[in-house]
């Protein structure tokens, strides 16, 4: 999310982590709001971002975004961080 902030966006996390007791162990359960990890905005744009590390996860992220109805002005990005990359690869969905 720091790279979005560096580009002048305000960023808020939309992924929550809750702890659950399962079979005597504490397990973290991640939940995304509307299929996104964060939301971002600046003076002209507002959008949601899903961050992935694996190239094949793009289709999973797109499937999650497709579960929600989006207004035409909302940006939807899937961001992938290749190993040891300094900048992400951004795929614009909407």
ZANU-415014 format. One record per atom (N, C-alpha, C, O): residue in one letter; atom name; z, x, y. Coordinates in steps of 0.001 Angstrom, whole numbers, always signed. Layout:
! ZANU-415014
NODE  aa  at       zz       xx       yy
NODE   A  CA        Z        X        Y
...
! end
This chain:
! ZANU-415014
NODE  aa  at       zz       xx       yy
NODE   X   N       +0     +812    -1193
NODE   X  CA       +0       +0       +0
NODE   X   C       +0     +859    +1264
NODE   X   O     -355     +385    +2343
NODE   X   N     +394    +2107    +1127
NODE   X  CA     +411    +2992    +2289
NODE   X   C     -986    +3216    +2850
NODE   X   O    -1147    +3347    +4063
NODE   X   N    -1995    +3262    +1993
NODE   X  CA    -3358    +3484    +2472
NODE   X   C    -3843    +2293    +3294
NODE   X   O    -4628    +2478    +4223
NODE   X   N    -3396    +1073    +2979
NODE   X  CA    -3736      -93    +3803
NODE   X   C    -3052       +1    +5162
NODE   X   O    -3662     -294    +6190
NODE   X   N    -1800     +408    +5168
NODE   X  CA    -1067     +568    +6420
NODE   X   C    -1733    +1636    +7287
NODE   X   O    -1817    +1486    +8506
NODE   X   N    -2204    +2711    +6657
NODE   X  CA    -2882    +3780    +7388
NODE   X   C    -4185    +3304    +8019
NODE   X   O    -4639    +3882    +9006
NODE   X   N    -4788    +2264    +7465
NODE   X  CA    -6021    +1699    +8019
NODE   X   C    -5747     +613    +9060
NODE   X   O    -6676      -34    +9543
NODE   X   N    -4463     +412    +9407
NODE   X  CA    -4112     -508   +10468
NODE   X   C    -3737    -1918   +10022
NODE   X   O    -3599    -2814   +10855
NODE   X   N    -3574    -2121    +8732
NODE   X  CA    -3185    -3429    +8223
NODE   X   C    -1666    -3547    +8138
NODE   X   O     -970    -2559    +7906
NODE   X   N    -1162    -4761    +8328
NODE   X  CA     +213    -5067    +7978
NODE   X   C     +176    -5541    +6534
NODE   X   O     -726    -6284    +6146
NODE   X   N    +1149    -5118    +5735
NODE   X  CA    +1116    -5384    +4302
NODE   X   C    +2443    -5975    +3843
NODE   X   O    +3511    -5555    +4289
NODE   X   N    +2362    -6960    +2939
NODE   X  CA    +3563    -7540    +2335
NODE   X   C    +3340    -7654     +837
NODE   X   O    +2252    -8012     +386
NODE   X   N    +4363    -7353      +83
NODE   X  CA    +4298    -7430    -1378
NODE   X   C    +4321    -8884    -1847
NODE   X   O    +5127    -9681    -1368
NODE   X   N    +3442    -9224    -2778
NODE   X  CA    +3436   -10568    -3356
NODE   X   C    +3727   -10529    -4853
NODE   X   O    +3644   -11549    -5537
NODE   X   N    +4063    -9364    -5348
NODE   X  CA    +4447    -9216    -6753
NODE   X   C    +5967    -9186    -6827
NODE   X   O    +6612    -8415    -6117
NODE   X   N    +6532   -10019    -7679
NODE   X  CA    +7982   -10017    -7844
NODE   X   C    +8335    -9520    -9238
NODE   X   O    +7564    -9680   -10184
NODE   X   N    +9495    -8924    -9348
NODE   X  CA    +9985    -8452   -10641
NODE   X   C   +11344    -9087   -10885
NODE   X   O   +12278    -8909   -10104
NODE   X   N   +11437    -9828   -11980
NODE   X  CA   +12697   -10459   -12373
NODE   X   C   +13141    -9850   -13688
NODE   X   O   +12315    -9489   -14526
NODE   X   N   +14446    -9738   -13863
NODE   X  CA   +14992    -9197   -15100
NODE   X   C   +15417   -10345   -16016
NODE   X   O   +16032   -11313   -15567
NODE   X   N   +15086   -10229   -17290
NODE   X  CA   +15438   -11272   -18258
NODE   X   C   +16081   -10623   -19484
NODE   X   O   +15684    -9540   -19916
NODE   X   N   +17076   -11306   -20030
NODE   X  CA   +17699   -10859   -21280
NODE   X   C   +16862   -11394   -22436
NODE   X   O   +16726   -12606   -22603
NODE   X   N   +16307   -10494   -23225
NODE   X  CA   +15518   -10884   -24400
NODE   X   C   +16002   -10050   -25579
NODE   X   O   +15879    -8825   -25581
NODE   X   N   +16551   -10725   -26576
NODE   X  CA   +17067   -10074   -27787
NODE   X   C   +18036    -8940   -27462
NODE   X   O   +17968    -7857   -28044
NODE   X   N   +18942    -9214   -26518
NODE   X  CA   +19978    -8247   -26192
NODE   X   C   +19534    -7115   -25282
NODE   X   O   +20304    -6183   -25050
NODE   X   N   +18327    -7167   -24765
NODE   X  CA   +17837    -6116   -23866
NODE   X   C   +17398    -6736   -22547
NODE   X   O   +16994    -7898   -22492
NODE   X   N   +17483    -5947   -21494
NODE   X  CA   +16994    -6401   -20194
NODE   X   C   +15530    -5973   -20080
NODE   X   O   +15201    -4791   -20181
NODE   X   N   +14664    -6962   -19867
NODE   X  CA   +13225    -6716   -19789
NODE   X   C   +12737    -7132   -18392
NODE   X   O   +13027    -8241   -17946
NODE   X   N   +11993    -6244   -17695
NODE   X  CA   +11431    -6653   -16402
NODE   X   C   +10206    -7542   -16613
NODE   X   O    +9332    -7224   -17419
NODE   X   N   +10151    -8646   -15888
NODE   X  CA    +9018    -9560   -15969
NODE   X   C    +8372    -9623   -14589
NODE   X   O    +8998   -10051   -13619
NODE   X   N    +7108    -9189   -14510
NODE   X  CA    +6388    -9186   -13241
NODE   X   C    +5638   -10502   -13065
NODE   X   O    +5016   -11011   -13997
NODE   X   N    +5710   -11033   -11864
NODE   X  CA    +5003   -12254   -11523
NODE   X   C    +4244   -12029   -10225
NODE   X   O    +4817   -11580    -9232
NODE   X   N    +2955   -12340   -10237
NODE   X  CA    +2134   -12214    -9037
NODE   X   C    +1984   -13572    -8372
NODE   X   O    +1775   -14582    -9044
NODE   X   N    +2092   -13592    -7067
NODE   X  CA    +1836   -14820    -6323
NODE   X   C     +330   -14920    -6122
NODE   X   O     -288   -14028    -5541
NODE   X   N     -248   -15997    -6601
NODE   X  CA    -1689   -16243    -6529
NODE   X   C    -2512   -15079    -7076
NODE   X   O    -3600   -14794    -6574
NODE   X   N    -2000   -14416    -8091
NODE   X  CA    -2740   -13349    -8761
NODE   X   C    -2858   -12065    -7974
NODE   X   O    -3710   -11235    -8291
NODE   X   N    -2030   -11867    -6955
NODE   X  CA    -2172   -10660    -6137
NODE   X   C     -896    -9824    -6146
NODE   X   O     +200   -10322    -6401
NODE   X   N    -1077    -8542    -5859
NODE   X  CA      +58    -7627    -5751
NODE   X   C     +560    -7528    -4315
NODE   X   O    +1745    -7291    -4080
NODE   X   N     -351    -7711    -3351
NODE   X  CA      +56    -7667    -1955
NODE   X   C     -912    -8489    -1104
NODE   X   O    -2031    -8795    -1517
NODE   X   N     -448    -8832      +93
NODE   X  CA    -1334    -9456    +1063
NODE   X   C    -1396    -8542    +2282
NODE   X   O     -456    -7803    +2575
NODE   X   N    -2513    -8609    +2977
NODE   X  CA    -2719    -7713    +4111
NODE   X   C    -3369    -8493    +5247
NODE   X   O    -4069    -9480    +5022
NODE   X   N    -3125    -8033    +6469
NODE   X  CA    -3750    -8662    +7628
NODE   X   C    -3834    -7675    +8772
NODE   X   O    -3056    -6725    +8861
NODE   X   N    -4789    -7918    +9638
NODE   X  CA    -4871    -7257   +10925
NODE   X   C    -5342    -8310   +11922
NODE   X   O    -5222    -9499   +11628
NODE   X   N    -5861    -7940   +13067
NODE   X  CA    -6247    -8931   +14074
NODE   X   C    -7428    -9794   +13648
NODE   X   O    -7587   -10904   +14157
NODE   X   N    -8251    -9318   +12736
NODE   X  CA    -9474   -10050   +12377
NODE   X   C    -9572   -10448   +10909
NODE   X   O   -10448   -11237   +10557
NODE   X   N    -8706    -9930   +10042
NODE   X  CA    -8818   -10198    +8611
NODE   X   C    -7473   -10595    +8012
NODE   X   O    -6411   -10206    +8498
NODE   X   N    -7552   -11374    +6954
NODE   X  CA    -6371   -11721    +6167
NODE   X   C    -6820   -11770    +4720
NODE   X   O    -7841   -12381    +4407
NODE   X   N    -6062   -11129    +3827
NODE   X  CA    -6502   -11126    +2440
NODE   X   C    -5409   -10777    +1456
NODE   X   O    -4263   -10499    +1811
NODE   X   N    -5824   -10806     +191
NODE   X  CA    -4938   -10502     -922
NODE   X   C    -5561    -9395    -1750
NODE   X   O    -6783    -9281    -1842
NODE   X   N    -4711    -8585    -2347
NODE   X  CA    -5169    -7392    -3047
NODE   X   C    -4500    -7301    -4418
NODE   X   O    -3297    -7531    -4544
NODE   X   N    -5265    -6973    -5414
NODE   X  CA    -4765    -6716    -6762
NODE   X   C    -5016    -5234    -7033
NODE   X   O    -6153    -4778    -6918
NODE   X   N    -3999    -4487    -7384
NODE   X  CA    -4117    -3042    -7597
NODE   X   C    -4133    -2755    -9094
NODE   X   O    -3271    -3227    -9835
NODE   X   N    -5120    -1979    -9532
NODE   X  CA    -5286    -1647   -10944
NODE   X   C    -5478     -144   -11105
NODE   X   O    -5906     +544   -10179
NODE   X   N    -5155     +350   -12293
NODE   X  CA    -5376    +1768   -12578
NODE   X   C    -6541    +1976   -13532
NODE   X   O    -7110    +3066   -13588
NODE   X   N    -6899     +947   -14278
NODE   X  CA    -7952    +1067   -15281
NODE   X   C    -9180     +264   -14839
NODE   X   O    -9056     -855   -14342
NODE   X   N   -10356     +848   -15025
NODE   X  CA   -11597     +197   -14620
NODE   X   C   -11800    -1153   -15306
NODE   X   O   -12334    -2076   -14691
NODE   X   N   -11393    -1284   -16546
NODE   X  CA   -11604    -2525   -17291
NODE   X   C   -10714    -3666   -16783
NODE   X   O   -10980    -4832   -17074
NODE   X   N    -9670    -3338   -16032
NODE   X  CA    -8770    -4366   -15505
NODE   X   C    -9388    -5174   -14370
NODE   X   O    -8804    -6168   -13939
NODE   X   N   -10564    -4767   -13875
NODE   X  CA   -11227    -5503   -12805
NODE   X   C   -11463    -6954   -13212
NODE   X   O   -11226    -7868   -12421
NODE   X   N   -11921    -7166   -14421
NODE   X  CA   -12235    -8523   -14872
NODE   X   C   -10970    -9369   -15031
NODE   X   O   -10996   -10577   -14795
NODE   X   N    -9873    -8739   -15429
NODE   X  CA    -8600    -9458   -15510
NODE   X   C    -8143    -9900   -14121
NODE   X   O    -7665   -11021   -13945
NODE   X   N    -8292    -9022   -13147
NODE   X  CA    -7895    -9348   -11778
NODE   X   C    -8767   -10464   -11220
NODE   X   O    -8261   -11385   -10579
NODE   X   N   -10062   -10390   -11456
NODE   X  CA   -10973   -11429   -10976
NODE   X   C   -10623   -12773   -11610
NODE   X   O   -10664   -13806   -10942
NODE   X   N   -10286   -12762   -12880
NODE   X  CA    -9903   -13989   -13584
NODE   X   C    -8650   -14609   -12957
NODE   X   O    -8559   -15828   -12815
NODE   X   N    -7689   -13766   -12585
NODE   X  CA    -6476   -14253   -11926
NODE   X   C    -6795   -14862   -10559
NODE   X   O    -6284   -15927   -10213
NODE   X   N    -7640   -14179    -9788
NODE   X  CA    -8030   -14707    -8477
NODE   X   C    -8779   -16032    -8619
NODE   X   O    -8633   -16919    -7778
NODE   X   N    -9574   -16171    -9670
NODE   X  CA   -10369   -17386    -9876
NODE   X   C    -9523   -18620   -10201
NODE   X   O   -10034   -19739   -10163
NODE   X   N    -8259   -18436   -10515
NODE   X  CA    -7379   -19564   -10818
NODE   X   C    -6954   -20336    -9567
NODE   X   O    -6398   -21430    -9669
NODE   X   N    -7215   -19769    -8394
NODE   X  CA    -6780   -20365    -7135
NODE   X   C    -7988   -20700    -6273
NODE   X   O    -8999   -19998    -6314
NODE   X   N    -7885   -21766    -5498
NODE   X  CA    -8936   -22117    -4535
NODE   X   C    -8679   -21320    -3261
NODE   X   O    -7572   -21340    -2724
NODE   X   N    -9707   -20617    -2776
NODE   X  CA    -9556   -19754    -1608
NODE   X   C   -10423   -20244     -455
NODE   X   O   -11591   -20573     -666
NODE   X   N    -9884   -20299     +748
NODE   X  CA   -10715   -20599    +1924
NODE   X   C   -11719   -19461    +2148
NODE   X   O   -11463   -18328    +1739
NODE   X   N   -12843   -19744    +2783
NODE   X  CA   -13879   -18719    +2940
NODE   X   C   -13478   -17512    +3792
NODE   X   O   -14085   -16448    +3663
NODE   X   N   -12481   -17651    +4649
NODE   X  CA   -12087   -16529    +5511
NODE   X   C   -11124   -15554    +4827
NODE   X   O   -10858   -14485    +5377
NODE   X   N   -10603   -15884    +3663
NODE   X  CA    -9658   -15014    +2953
NODE   X   C   -10413   -13910    +2221
NODE   X   O   -11392   -14177    +1523
NODE   X   N    -9959   -12682    +2381
NODE   X  CA   -10532   -11534    +1667
NODE   X   C    -9795   -11370     +343
NODE   X   O    -8571   -11490     +294
NODE   X   N   -10524   -11100     -715
NODE   X  CA    -9931   -10805    -2024
NODE   X   C   -10455    -9463    -2481
NODE   X   O   -11663    -9282    -2634
NODE   X   N    -9556    -8524    -2699
NODE   X  CA    -9940    -7180    -3111
NODE   X   C    -9271    -6825    -4425
NODE   X   O    -8111    -7163    -4659
NODE   X   N   -10021    -6136    -5282
NODE   X  CA    -9436    -5471    -6446
NODE   X   C    -9545    -3981    -6146
NODE   X   O   -10639    -3459    -5930
NODE   X   N    -8421    -3316    -6135
NODE   X  CA    -8361    -1901    -5764
NODE   X   C    -8013    -1095    -7000
NODE   X   O    -7031    -1383    -7683
NODE   X   N    -8823      -85    -7283
NODE   X  CA    -8574     +769    -8449
NODE   X   C    -8333    +2197    -7985
NODE   X   O    -9062    +2742    -7156
NODE   X   N    -7287    +2778    -8547
NODE   X  CA    -6952    +4169    -8239
NODE   X   C    -7313    +5039    -9437
NODE   X   O    -6572    +5058   -10420
NODE   X   N    -8434    +5761    -9382
NODE   X  CA    -8739    +6710   -10462
NODE   X   C    -7674    +7814   -10515
NODE   X   O    -6977    +8067    -9532
NODE   X   N    -7565    +8447   -11645
NODE   X  CA    -6582    +9509   -11838
NODE   X   C    -6798   +10619   -10805
NODE   X   O    -7913   +11109   -10627
NODE   X   N    -5728   +10999   -10141
NODE   X  CA    -5695   +12065    -9134
NODE   X   C    -6606   +11812    -7929
NODE   X   O    -6970   +12760    -7234
NODE   X   N    -6974   +10578    -7670
NODE   X  CA    -7825   +10258    -6522
NODE   X   C    -6994   +10180    -5245
NODE   X   O    -5831    +9778    -5273
NODE   X   N    -7603   +10568    -4127
NODE   X  CA    -6922   +10483    -2839
NODE   X   C    -7205    +9146    -2159
NODE   X   O    -6430    +8704    -1312
NODE   X   N    -8299    +8510    -2521
NODE   X  CA    -8671    +7218    -1970
NODE   X   C    -9008    +6264    -3108
NODE   X   O    -9525    +6696    -4139
NODE   X   N    -8728    +4989    -2941
NODE   X  CA    -9032    +4024    -4003
NODE   X   C   -10494    +3582    -3957
NODE   X   O   -11212    +3821    -2986
NODE   X   N   -10901    +2935    -5032
NODE   X  CA   -12202    +2268    -5085
NODE   X   C   -11914     +786    -4872
NODE   X   O   -11127     +193    -5608
NODE   X   N   -12548     +190    -3871
NODE   X  CA   -12284    -1199    -3520
NODE   X   C   -13477    -2063    -3935
NODE   X   O   -14614    -1799    -3543
NODE   X   N   -13206    -3090    -4726
NODE   X  CA   -14229    -4076    -5101
NODE   X   C   -13891    -5366    -4374
NODE   X   O   -12824    -5941    -4590
NODE   X   N   -14776    -5816    -3526
NODE   X  CA   -14569    -7048    -2779
NODE   X   C   -15029    -8212    -3633
NODE   X   O   -16180    -8253    -4068
NODE   X   N   -14136    -9157    -3875
NODE   X  CA   -14441   -10334    -4683
NODE   X   C   -14903   -11473    -3794
NODE   X   O   -15829   -12205    -4144
NODE   X   N   -14257   -11624    -2639
NODE   X  CA   -14498   -12802    -1781
NODE   X   C   -14376   -12390     -344
NODE   X   O   -14540   -13218     +552
! end
